[in-house]
Every structure is written in structure tokens, then in C-alpha cells.
């Protein structure tokens, strides 16, 4: 079964300048787990419930080592910066994940499931060229599995 056969075709998206409060309200009202962020140049990023939850969680401070008065980050500096950015952000562009894992509408069900599992993503925008034509979540994969039987 191809992605185009089980993807959700009605893609609800948000512009990069949408306030975060409105994004949260949209997810709640529409009972969806995330939205692509689409700007003038196309797909810019994706926001999931996890990105919104990250705004209120405790920050993990990076591990630092001081050697001869030089502070050296051991690990987690990038993660710390991302967490701060999301907590301080006010628009969709501020909290979105910009490195988006995407699917092609011709991908097979097993390949889509593998991609979602291995990349640890909740949602997968489906592209035709540069255009977002659908979105696939874990629930779509489960429905496709049931329909395929």
C-alpha cells in the first residue's frame, strides 16, 4: 500500500508567524498531534505536541568541564540551546523543528512505518515535489495495517 492511499489529505498547516498560543489552541480544537509550518518558500518545519510540552518542562543544563580556566561543554550544549529557544519563543517559527523528516507519496507502508520508527518522529509530511500533499501519523499507519488485512 502506497503512502498516497493512507495519508491524511486534509493537511492543517500554520504560518511561521502564528503565535504559539494559537497553535496550541488549533491542535486542541482539531484533535491533531501536530502541524507543518508552511511559509512563502514551502515547508519550513513542523510543530508537534512534543514541541509545545517542551516549553514547560525543566531545562537540562549542559555538562561543563573547566580546565585551566577554560569552560568546555562535554555534551548537551546544542540540546540546551534548543530548549531555551523553544521556551523563549513566541511564534511557530521559534519552536518548530526545522529538520523535517518527509515521505514521498509513492513510499510503501512498511517503508513509512520504518521511517517513523527509526527517526522517532510523530508526524511525517508527504511531499509531491516541494508541495505538502498529505501527512501521516502513527494512527494512519495503524488504520492502513487494518485495511491491508
SVG drawing of the C-alpha trace seen along z (x, -y; Angstrom):
<svg xmlns="http://www.w3.org/2000/svg" viewBox="-12 -36 57 46">
<polyline fill="none" stroke="black" stroke-width="0.4" points="0.0,0.0 1.4,-3.4 1.5,-6.5 -0.9,-8.3 -3.5,-5.7 -3.5,-6.0 -2.1,-9.6 -4.4,-12.2 -5.1,-14.5 -6.6,-17.4 -3.4,-19.0 -3.9,-21.6 -0.8,-23.9 0.3,-27.1 2.3,-30.1 5.6,-30.8 4.4,-34.0 1.4,-32.3 1.5,-32.9 2.3,-29.7 -0.9,-30.1 -3.0,-29.9 -1.0,-26.8 -1.8,-25.1 -5.5,-26.1 -5.6,-24.7 -4.1,-21.4 -6.6,-21.1 -9.7,-22.2 -8.9,-20.0 -7.7,-17.0 -4.5,-16.7 -1.0,-16.0 0.9,-18.4 1.1,-20.7 3.5,-21.6 4.8,-25.2 4.5,-26.5 5.8,-29.8 6.3,-31.6 9.0,-29.1 7.1,-26.0 7.7,-23.6 9.8,-25.3 9.3,-23.0 6.9,-21.0 5.3,-21.5 4.1,-18.6 2.5,-18.3 6.1,-17.4 7.3,-20.9 4.6,-22.5 5.3,-20.2 9.0,-21.2 8.0,-24.8 7.0,-23.9 9.5,-21.2 12.5,-21.6 15.7,-22.6 18.6,-20.1 21.8,-22.1 24.8,-21.0 27.7,-19.2 30.7,-21.5 34.3,-20.9 36.7,-23.6 40.4,-23.1 42.9,-25.9 40.0,-28.5 38.5,-27.3 35.0,-26.1 34.4,-23.2 30.9,-21.8 31.0,-18.0 27.6,-17.2 24.2,-18.7 25.0,-22.3 23.0,-22.1 20.1,-20.5 20.3,-23.2 20.2,-25.9 17.2,-24.3 15.3,-24.0 16.0,-27.7 14.9,-28.7 11.6,-26.8 10.9,-28.2 11.5,-31.8 9.8,-31.6 6.5,-33.3 5.8,-32.2 5.5,-28.9 8.9,-29.6 10.5,-29.9 9.5,-26.5 9.3,-24.4 11.6,-21.6 13.2,-22.7 14.9,-19.5 11.8,-17.7 11.7,-14.1 9.4,-13.7 7.8,-10.9 7.1,-10.6 3.6,-9.7 4.9,-6.6 6.5,-5.1 5.3,-1.7 3.5,-1.3 6.4,0.7 8.9,-2.0 6.8,-4.8 6.5,-2.8 10.2,-2.1 11.0,-5.8 8.6,-7.0 10.0,-4.4 13.7,-4.8 13.7,-8.6 11.5,-8.8 9.0,-11.3 5.3,-11.6 4.3,-13.0 5.6,-12.7 4.6,-15.3 4.1,-13.8 5.5,-15.7 4.9,-15.8 7.9,-17.8 8.1,-20.7 4.3,-20.7 2.9,-19.2 0.0,-16.9 -0.6,-14.9 0.5,-14.0 1.0,-10.6 0.8,-9.9 1.1,-6.6 -2.7,-6.4 -2.8,-6.5 -0.3,-3.6 -2.4,-1.5 -5.5,-2.2 -3.6,-1.2 -2.5,2.0 -6.1,2.9 -7.3,2.1 -4.4,4.1 -5.6,7.2"/>
</svg>
